[in-house]
Amino acid sequence: MPPERPRRLVIHLIRPSKYDDDGYVIRYWRGVLPSNTLACLYGLTEDVRARGALGTGLAWAIELIDESVQRVDVRRIVRESRRGGTRAIVCLVGVQSNQFPRAADLALAFRAGGVDVLIGGFHVSGSLAMLPEIPPEIRALMDAGVSIVAGEVEGRWEGILRDVLAGTRQPLYNFLAEPPDLRDAPMPQITRRYLRRFVAPNFTTIDCGRGCPFSCSFCTVINVQGRVMRVRGVECILATIRENYQRHRISAYFFTDDNFCRHKHWEAILDGLIRMREEDGIHISFMVQVDTQSYKLPNFVRKAKAAGCAQVFIGMESLNPRNLTAAGKRQNRVEEFRALVETYRHAGINAHVAYIIGFPFDTAASVRRDIERLMTEMGPEQASFFMLTPLPGSRDHLVLTQGGVVLDQDLNRYDSFHATTAHPLMSREEWTAAYDEAWRRFYGPENMRTILQRVDPDNYWAVFANFIWSKNSTAVEGGHPMIEGFIRLKSRDERRPAYPLETRWQYLRRRLRDTGRYVRLWPRLALEMEEVWLQTRPRGALEQRVVEELRRIPAGVNGWRRLRVSEIRQAYGRASAALARNAPRLHPLPRLGVPPRLLLWVKRWNPCSQSLTWSRRSIRQFWTRSAIQVRRGHLHDLDVGGLLFHGVQEAALFMTFAFLFFSRLLLRLFARSVA
């Protein structure tokens, strides 16, 4: 007698995280980048459910779990799967090589509880696409009853779910040979509940197309998704963006195409977004990935800006032509990089470049020189650094494997932030040190000041926020901005099986050290960014007029701190008087009944005003002198009045800085989500 057909289908779409170097699952209170793979699988699943393709009368439950911001409760899922009339399935989606160890541990835990498990993503797809045999780590999962899904599942998802429902799930689904047509495929969907787990709940992702026409040796995309660009229908993309804006208040996107400018309908997409702005008042902002030749495409940069493009992510990769040739990156020409960045900057679009360290011709000294050139000659607004990694699915990995080169056996390290093979010209320690130094130098105070002083004023706070994100990830969290979030969460029992489970006392000590790190480093980061803001922020009319008055004093503007107090007061007085005469015309506050002269007087005599505070240097020096006096026991030498003044000034400066940051950037970011 055939088994009774399930009355309820429960689908858990889980994007696994990875383990840190101490064996703990990386998870955060708030994430930064939502998963497009989760959105795609959710859209496909909702389409099957809405069409009733698996029969009428079937109850559905679809759960999204992104382990980077959510805990995977294995016991709960196993317990719920045993309810009468229920068929449950766990889908581990978008699994990259560095996530595979964690995904495998989850898969085995679910299988031990009797739950059906599927696993897909770039690791299994890339391995099956390039290697002659199924790797042992994938074969082990198949032997445990886990189904492997290689390739894209548009047009096939309904069939897989039907197999699960009927109890005829196959050990391997391999769709690599026939990439699906995306023109009419269901669009990615997401839930508000999921997006609320991220810093910007009005931000999500969409893939407008897949594939890339180039042949970079380190890339897995071209061997999994192909070198022929397959694209979604323009109207489907625009309709989804419109619906998300009106229904879900989503106004910011990352178009995850590996190369958006090679989408054959990029111009129609941008024209549609422009029409939305002009005719419907639907203003979205977005970032895209493009190649180094994108700036030459007629109308691309201009229309991207008009459509709302705020940032482009460019695979610059290296400034050494020999490295680019070795990687098959023939489309990258070092002599054109400066024009590339400047073209986007002049259009008001921030350039975010990807830079890989560890190509065959890199040395510690050459990397240092090239990073200096990147900062001074190319001048992108943002950079992300990676260590060259032979990812399974890439040509690099295939060549090294066939050549018998020793590779790191721990896939958890294949995250582009660890050395996984020997380098011909650097030791692993030198290679890692060059990588770490690149982050420190690019996001050092001097380079951040340089970038902010030349950035488009409309993009000032967006670039500033990116700096905070990158600095928090690298300096505080100790990781890469691409996978980090804000406020690390750890569970004592979520540790890699190879590591011992810590006692509660050991775990408490670890968490106290983590908290101490935050307490020590967050204030340091905040004050460093406050200093950068003081030296780069746009100046108001009064400040500019005061500087003009100071330039007339023989000491010159560079020596104004050494001027007499009376001279500074006179400069303030002349500037205030000049502005007061024009205040009714220049300042809107008189309409509220506030006398402009009173406002200027308060600004002039307020000891906490940041108007002429161009740096925290004098404040920092005062605190240093005071600390030395306290350590030496010279309490009688303390400047009590100075302590009060500098304490109030310190607080006022930081409150002004924090208020401007949140009001100018975050409130605008959340405007649609709270409307």
N, C-alpha and C positions, 0 to 999 in steps of 0.2 A: 504494500500500500504506500503510495507516494506521500512524502511529508506534507503536512499542512502548510499552505501558503501563508507567509507572514502577513499580519494585518498592519504592521507598523515598520517603517524603514527609517533608521537613525543613521545619519551620515556625519561623521566628525572630520572636518577638514582641518588638518593640523600642519602648520609650518614649524618644524623643529628649530631650535636654536643650536648653539654649540657649547662645548665646554671651554672654560678658561684654563690657564696653565696650572691652576690648583685643582682642576677637576670639577669645578662647580658650574652648573648651567648658567649661561649668561642671560639675565633677565632684568628688566628695568621697570620702574614705576611708570614712566612715560617714554614711548619710543619716538623716533623721528621719521622713519620712512615706512609707510604701510606696504604690505606685500601685494604685488600685482598678481602673482600666481594664485594666492588665496582668492582675490577678486575674480580672476578668470574662472576658477573651479566653482566658485559660488554662483556665478552667472550661468555656467553650463548646467549646474544642478538645478537651479531654479527654473531653467528652461524645460528640463525634463519633467519636473514636477508640474509646472503650469500647463504643459501639453497633455498631462495625463498619460504619458507614453508607457508607463508601467502598469496601467490598469486603474480603473476607478475604485474608490473605496479604500485606497491605500493611504494611511496616515503618514505624514512626513515630518521629520525633525532634522534640521540642518544646523550644525554648530561650527562656528569659525573659532579657531584657537591659534593665535600667533604666540609661540612660546617666548619670543623676545620681550613680550609685555604681559603674558598670561602664564599661569601655572597649569601644566597638564596633569589633571587628576586621574591617574590611571585606574585607581580603585573604583572611583565613581563611574567611569565609563564602562568598566567591566561589569560592575553591579547592574547598571541600567540595561546592558546588553542581554542580561539573563531574564528580563521580564518576559512573561508569556506573550507569544504572538509577535515578538520583536526580532527583526534582523538588523544588526548593527555592523557598521564598517568604519574602520579608521583609515583615512587617506593621508599619508605623509607626503606633502606636496612641496614642489620646488626645492628639493633637497640638493644642496651643493656638496662638494667633496668634504669641506670642513664641517658640515653639519651631519655627514653620514654616520659617524660613530654614535652621536646622540640619537639620530633617527633609528639606527639599528637597535640600540638599547630599548627604545620605546616600542619598536615593532615586536621584539622578543617578549617584552612584558605583556603586551596586549595578546600575543599569540598564546602565552601561558595561561591567560584568562579565557581563551576560547573565542576571541574576537577576530573577525576577518580583517586583514590588513593589506593595503596597497601602498607601494612606495614608488614615487616618480621624481623627476627633476634632472638636473644637469649631470649629477654624478653617474647615475645608472644609464642615462641616455648617452652621455659622452663615452662611457666605458664600452657600451655595446656598439656604439658607432665606429670606434677606432680600433679596439683590440680584437684579436682573432678569436679569443676565448672569453667566456664569462669569468670575471675576476673572482677570487675565492671569497671576498667579503660579501659579494652579491649572491654567489652560489650558496653561501651559508644561510642567508635569509630565505632563499627559495626552498632549501631543505627543511626549514622551520615552518613552511607553509605560508610564507609571505609572497604575494603576487607582485611582480616587477612590471612597471609600466614605462616603456621607453618611447620617447617621442611625444607629440602633441595629441590631445584627445578630442579636439573638435570633430564632431561627426561620429565619434566612437564612444563617447561617455555613456550614452544611453545603453549601448550594448554591454558595456562593462557592468553597469548597475543592474541590468537584467540578469546577468550571470550571477551576481552576488545574491540577488533576491531568490533566484532559483537554486542556489547552492552549487552552481557549476563554475565557480570562479577558476580561471586558468592561472598556472604558475607564471606565465610570461605573456605580456601583451607588447608586441614590438611593432610600432608604427613609423619607424625611422625612414623606411624606404618610400613612404607616401605622405609627405607633409600635407596637411589639410588646406583647403581653400578657405580663406578667412572672410571673404567679402560679405557673406550673410551669416556668419557665425554669431552666436549670442555674445553680447558685449560683457565686459567685466562689470560686476556689481559688488557693492559693499554695504555694510550696515552702519548706522550711526553709532550703535553700541560698540562696534569694533573701533571706529575712528576716534571715539572719545578716549581711547587708551594712548593716543599720540599727542604730542605737544600742540600740533595744529589740527584740530578736528575738522577743519574745512579743506583739508589737503588730502588728495588721493592720487591714484595712478591709473593710467590707461596705456595699453600697447596698441598703437595705431597700425603697426605692421611688424613683421618678424623677418630675420635674416639680415645678411650684410654682404655686399658684393666683393669685399676685399679678402685678403688671405693671410692675415697676421698669424705667425706661428704659435703664439701663446694663447690664441682665442679658441674658446669652445663653442661659441655661438654658431660659427660657420659650419661646424661639423654636426651640430644637433638641429639647428633650424634652417641651415642651408645658405648658399650664396646667392640664391634667387630671392628677391624681395617679394614677400606675399603680404598683401595689405587688406585692411578692413575697409568696408564701404564708407565713403566720406559722410553720407547722410546718417549712417548708423553712429558714427563718431560724434557728429554735431548734435544729434538727437539725444545721445547719452549725456553729453555735457550740459545741454539745456535742461534735461530732466533732473540731473544731479544738482544743478544750481537752484532750480525752483522747488524741488522736493526735499533735498538733503542739505541745502545751503553750502554746497561745495564750490569754492571759487578759486582753488589753486590745484595744479596738477604737475606730476612728473610724467611726461610721455616716455615710456620706458623702451621705445624702439632703440635697437643698438645703433641705428644711424637714421635719424628722422629725415634728414635732408635727402636721403635716397628713396624715400617713400614716393612712388610715382605720382601721388596726388597731394604732395605737401602743399602746393600752392592753393588748391581747392580747399583744403582744411583751414589754412590761414585766412583765406578770403571769407570763409564761413564764420570764423571767429571774429573777424573785423566787422562783418555785417551784424553779428550779435551785439557788438559794442555800440555800433552807430544806430541801429534800428530798434533794438530791444533793451538797451541799457544793461546787457549782461556782460559784466567785466570780469574776465578770468585772467589769472596770471599762470605761467607755466615755465618749466625748464625742459630742455630736450638734449639728447646726445647727438652730436654731429661730428663729421670728420674734418680734417684740417683744410680741405678744399671747399668747404661749405660757403665760406665768405665770398667765393668767386661766382656762385650761382646767381644769375640775374634775379633781382628782386627778393632774394631769400632773406637777407638781413633786414631790409626795410620792412617787408611784410611781417616778419616774425615779431619785430618790435611793435608794429601797429596792432598785431593780434594779441599782444600781452606777454610776449616772451621776456622773462626777467633774467634768465641765466641759460648759458649753453655749457654742456659738459663735453670737453674735447679730449680725445686720446692723443695728446702730444707725445707721450711716452719717453722720449729722450732727446737731448740736444747733440748727441754724437751720431753723425751720419752713418758710421760703420755699424752702430747698434741697430739703427733703423733698417739698414739693408739686411742684417743678419736675421731680423725678425720678420722680414717680408713686408715691411711697412713702407712700400715705395711711394705711396701717396703723400707721405710726410716729408716736407722739404724745410730744413732748418732755416734757410734764408728767408722763408715766407712767414715764419711764426710771428714775428713782430707785427707785420701787417695784418695777420689773422686776428690777433688780440686787439689791436687798435681799431680795426673795422667794427668789431662788436662793441668796444668801449664807446666809440664815437656815436654809435646808434643808441647808447644807453642800456646795453645788454652786458651783464657781467660774464666774464669768461672764467670757467672753472676747468682747469686742465688736470688730466691724469698723467702721472709721471712714474715710470717704473725704474727701480734701482736694482742692478744686478745683471744687466745685459753682459754679454761676453767681453766687451771692451771697456767695461767700467772698472775703475780703481777707486780707492778711498779718496785720493787726491783729485781725480777727474770728476767724481760725483760732486765734490765740494765746489770745484770751479763751475760746473754746469748749473748747480743750484744758484750760485751767485749770478750767473748769466740769466737764468730764468727770472730772478727777481729784478735785476737792473735793466736788462735789455728787452725781455718779453713782457714783463709786468702784468700777468693775469691777476684778477681780483681774488682768486682762490685756487688752491692746488691740493690734490690728494695724491699721496705717495704710496707706492706698493713695492713689494719685493717680487722679483720675477719668480713665478711658481709654475712648474710643469703640471698643470691641471689635467686630470684624466679627461680625455675628450679633445685635447689639443694636439697639434702636430709635435710640439716640443716633448710632450709626455710620451708619445709613440716612439719618437726617435731615441730618446734616452732609454726607454724600456727595451727596445730592440737592440740597442748598443750595450746593454748590460750595465749601465751606469747605476750606481747605488743611489736609491731614493729613500727618503724618510718613509717608514712604514706606517706612521701615525697620520691618518687622513685628517684628524682634527687640526693639524698644523698647516693644512693646505688652504690657508685663508689669505694668502698674499701679504701676510704680516710676519711670517716666520721663514727662515731659511730651511729649505727641504732637500737641497742637494748641494754638493760642493761647487764653489765658484773658482774659475781658473786663475783669477788674479787677486782674490781676497779670501781671507779666512772667514769663517761664519761670524766670528766676533767683529771683524772689521766691516763686514757686509751689514750686519745688524746696526753697528754704530753709525755707519753712513746713512742708513735709513732713518734712525732716530734723530740724527743731526739735521737732516733735511726738514723734518717737521719743526724742530726748534727754531731753525734759522728763518724759514719762510713765515712762521707765525710768531716771530720775535717782535718786540715793540717797534723797532726801527722800520721793518718792512711793512707792518700793519699801518704805521703812520703814513708811510709813503703811499700806500694804496688808497687810504681814505682821503688823502689830500688831493688826489687826482680823479677820484671816482665821481660819477654823475651824482649831483646832490640828491636827486630823487631816490638813488640807490644806497645812500649813505648808511641808513640804519639796517637795510637788508644785508649789506656786506658786513656790518658790525656784528649782526646776529650770527652770521656764518663764522666769524672769528671766534665768538664765544662758544659756539657749538664745537668747533675744531679744537680750541684750547681746552675745553672741558673734557673732551674725549681723550686727547693725547696726554695732557698734563695732570688731570684729576683722575679720570677713570682708567688711564693707562692702556687704552685700546685705540681702535681705528674708528673715525667718525662714521664710516659706512655701516657699522654694526652696533655702535654704542647708542645710549639714550641718556636719560637723566634719572639719577638716584638708583644705584644698583641694588637689586634685591637678591637674596640668597636663601635657599632652604637647606637645612642641615642634611636632609635625606635625599636631596637632588644632587648627588655626586657620582662621578664616573665610577663604574664598578671596580676598576683597577685601583682606586684610591680607598683608603680606610675611612669608615664612617667615624667622624669625630664625636667625642663625648660632648655633652651639653656644655661643660666648662670650657673645653677646647674651642668649641664653636662660638661661645660667647666672647672669648678673648679675640677670636678672629674678627667678629663683627664690631667689637670695640675698637680694634685697630682700623677697620674700614671707616668707622665713624670719625675717629681721630684724624684720618687722612682728609676727610671732607672738611672737618673743622679747621684744619691747618691750611688746606690748599684753596678752598673756595674764597676766603677773604683775600688771599694773595692774588687770585685770578681777578676778583672784583676790583681791587685797587689798581692792578696793572691795566685793566681795561678802562678804568676811570681816567688814568693818566693818558692813555691813548686818546680818549674822548676829549680831554682838556686841550690837547695839542692839535687836534684836527677838526673839532666841531665847527660848524658854520657860525660866524660871529654876527651878532645883532648890530643894529644901526648905532647904538650908543657906544658899544665897544669899538667899532670901526672908527667912529669920530674921535674917540679918546686917543686911539693909536695915531691918527692923523695929527692931533694936537701934540702928542709926545714927540713925533718926528720933527717938529719945529724947535724942540729944545736941543741945544748943542750936544747933550749927552747921547742923543740918538735913541731910536726905539729899542735897539738891542741892549742898551744899558739903562733902561727905564727903572729897573729895580734899585739902582744905586742913586736915583734922584732923591732930592729932598721931598718930604711929605707935602710941603707947601706947593711944590711944583706939580705934583700929581693932582692935588686938590684943585689947583688952578686949571689944569688940563681938563679935569672932570667938569669944572664949572663952565668953561667955555663950550665944551661939547654938549653939556646939558642945556645951556642957554640956546645953542643953535638948534638942537632938536626940539626944544620946547616951543620955539617960534613956529615950527612946522608940525607940531604934534596934532593939531586938529585935522590936518590933512593926511598925516601919515599913520596915525594911531586910531584904531576903532574904539578904544575904551572911553574917550570923552562922551560918546553917545550914551554911555551908561551913567553919566554924571560924575565920573572920577576925574578930577583935575589932572591934566597931563603933567603940570609942573610938580604936583605932589608925588606922582609916580616916579618921575625922574629924580626927585629929591631923595625918596626912599632908596632908589637904586644907587644913588651917589654915596649915601652915608651908611648903607647897610654893611656892617663888617663881615657878613657871611656871603656877600655877593660874589659870584664866580666871574664877574665881568672881565676883570683883568687878571684872573688866575689862569695862567697858561700852562702851569705844571704844578704837581704836588711836591716838587723838589724841596721848596723851603719848608713846607709842612713836615715832610719826612725828616729833614735835617733837624727840625725842632724836637720832634719825638725822639730821635736818636740821641741828641744831647741830653734831653731829660732822662732817658733811660740810663745813660752813663752816670749821671749824677745820682740817680737812685741806687744803682749798683755799688757806687763808691760810698754811699751813705751820706752824701752831701745834700741832704734834704733842705737845708737852709738856703742853698743856692738855686732852688727851683723857682722858676718864674710863674707864680701862681696866676697872675693875670694872663700870662701867655698860655698857660694850660687851659684856662677857661675859653679864651678867644679861639685857640687852635682847635679845641674840642668842638665848639659850636660850628666853626668853619668847616671842619672835617665832616661833621654830620650834615651840614647844609649842602656841601658839594656832592656828597654821595646821594643824598635824597634827590637833588636836582638831576643828577646823572640817571638814577634809577627811574625817576618819573618820566624823563624824556625817552628813555629806552622803551619802557612799557607802553607809554602813550603813543609814541610815534610809530612803533612797529607792531607790538602785539595787539593793541586795540584795533588797529587797522586790519590785522590778520584775522581777528576773530569777528570782525564787523558783521559778516554774513551769517556766521554760526550762531550769533546771539540775537539776530534780527527778529 
